[in-house]
């Protein structure tokens, strides 16, 4: 799992990482997705753009705008759901 941090145009700090599920989640996400997470929100973008690790902040912000909000999970969360910690 690769991880990057960036600040969007509104000054919001985001972490973004690639998620490749161990089992099929849905056909939309079968190849994995990018997870964008701020202190207040989480979004997903599929498929994973091959260039995302080398993208500049403007491109990451563009990908963030395309990502879909993630609804809160109602069941137990797994490490894959959580992603990296936002705490230092």
PESULFEN-V752781 format. One record per pair of residues at least 24 apart in sequence whose ideal C-beta (glycine too) atoms are under 10 Angstrom apart, sorted by the first residue. I is the first residue (numbers start at 0). J is the second residue. Records with the same first field share a line. If there is no record, write none. Layout:
I = J + J
This chain:
0 = 31 + 34 + 79 + 82 + 83
1 = 33 + 47 + 51 + 52
2 = 34 + 52 + 82 + 83
3 = 33 + 51 + 52 + 53 + 54 + 56 + 59
4 = 59 + 83 + 85
5 = 35 + 54 + 55 + 56 + 57 + 58 + 59 + 60 + 63
6 = 37 + 56 + 59 + 60
7 = 35 + 37 + 56 + 57 + 59 + 60 + 63 + 64
8 = 56 + 57 + 60 + 63 + 64
9 = 37 + 60
11 = 37 + 38 + 39 + 40 + 60 + 63
12 = 36 + 37 + 38 + 85
13 = 37 + 38 + 40 + 41 + 42 + 56 + 59 + 60 + 63 + 85
14 = 38 + 41 + 82 + 83 + 84 + 85
15 = 42 + 44 + 51 + 52 + 54 + 59 + 62 + 63 + 66 + 82 + 83
16 = 51 + 82 + 83
17 = 44 + 47 + 48 + 51 + 52
18 = 43 + 45 + 47 + 79 + 80 + 82
19 = 47 + 79
20 = 79
21 = 77 + 79
22 = 79
24 = 79
27 = 67
32 = 66 + 67 + 69
33 = 59 + 62 + 63 + 65 + 66
34 = 66 + 69 + 79 + 80 + 81 + 82 + 83
35 = 59 + 60 + 62 + 63 + 64 + 65 + 66 + 67 + 68 + 69 + 82
36 = 69 + 81 + 82 + 83 + 85
37 = 63 + 85
38 = 85
40 = 66 + 68 + 69
41 = 66 + 68 + 69 + 70 + 71 + 72 + 80 + 82
42 = 66 + 67 + 68 + 69
43 = 67 + 68 + 69
